[in-house]
Amino acid sequence: MISLLELEKSLIMLKAFEEFKFTDVQNKGPVSDFWENVHIAAKALKHDTNCSDNIIASGLRAIAAEWD
């Protein structure tokens, strides 16, 4: 069951992605390739480790925080 806090965080993330618009060049180029690779890597992590989605997402956020 999803907690209210988790639901609120996911809605904030969705809103952030909706507000940020990539250019057409980015959508068809490096940004598209990047997100495809991230998605493939996340699926591989799930398959290889059997971790839950929230653990994988948390790990990806932790990695992203190192780049901020």
C-alpha positions as CSV (number, residue, x, y, z in Angstrom):
1,M,0.0,0.0,0.0
2,I,1.3,3.4,-0.9
3,S,1.6,5.9,1.9
4,L,0.3,9.4,1.5
5,L,3.9,10.8,1.7
6,E,5.0,8.4,-1.1
7,L,2.0,9.4,-3.2
8,E,2.7,13.1,-2.7
9,K,6.4,12.7,-3.7
10,S,5.4,10.8,-6.8
11,L,2.9,13.5,-7.8
12,I,5.6,16.2,-7.3
13,M,8.0,14.3,-9.5
14,L,5.4,13.8,-12.2
15,K,4.6,17.5,-12.1
16,A,8.3,18.4,-12.4
17,F,8.6,16.2,-15.4
18,E,5.5,17.7,-17.0
19,E,6.7,21.3,-16.4
20,F,10.2,20.6,-18.0
21,K,10.0,20.5,-21.7
22,F,12.8,19.1,-23.9
23,T,13.4,20.5,-27.3
24,D,12.6,18.4,-30.4
25,V,16.3,17.9,-31.0
26,Q,16.8,16.6,-27.4
27,N,13.7,14.4,-27.6
28,K,15.1,12.7,-30.7
29,G,18.8,12.7,-29.7
30,P,20.9,12.4,-26.7
31,V,18.2,12.9,-24.1
32,S,16.1,10.2,-25.6
33,D,19.0,7.9,-25.7
34,F,19.9,8.7,-22.1
35,W,16.4,7.9,-20.8
36,E,16.2,4.7,-22.8
37,N,19.5,3.6,-21.3
38,V,18.3,4.5,-17.8
39,H,15.1,2.6,-18.3
40,I,17.0,-0.5,-19.6
41,A,19.5,-0.3,-16.7
42,A,16.6,0.0,-14.1
43,K,14.9,-3.1,-15.6
44,A,18.2,-5.0,-15.5
45,L,18.7,-4.0,-11.9
46,K,15.2,-5.2,-11.1
47,H,15.8,-8.5,-12.9
48,D,19.3,-9.1,-11.5
49,T,18.6,-8.1,-7.9
50,N,14.9,-8.7,-7.5
51,C,14.7,-5.3,-5.6
52,S,11.5,-3.5,-5.4
53,D,10.8,-0.5,-7.6
54,N,11.0,1.9,-4.7
55,I,14.5,0.7,-3.8
56,I,15.7,1.0,-7.4
57,A,14.1,4.5,-7.7
58,S,15.7,5.5,-4.4
59,G,19.1,4.4,-5.6
60,L,18.7,6.3,-8.9
61,R,17.8,9.4,-6.9
62,A,20.8,9.0,-4.7
63,I,23.1,8.7,-7.8
64,A,21.4,11.8,-9.3
65,A,22.0,13.7,-6.1
66,E,25.7,13.2,-6.5
67,W,25.5,15.1,-9.8
68,D,23.6,18.1,-8.5
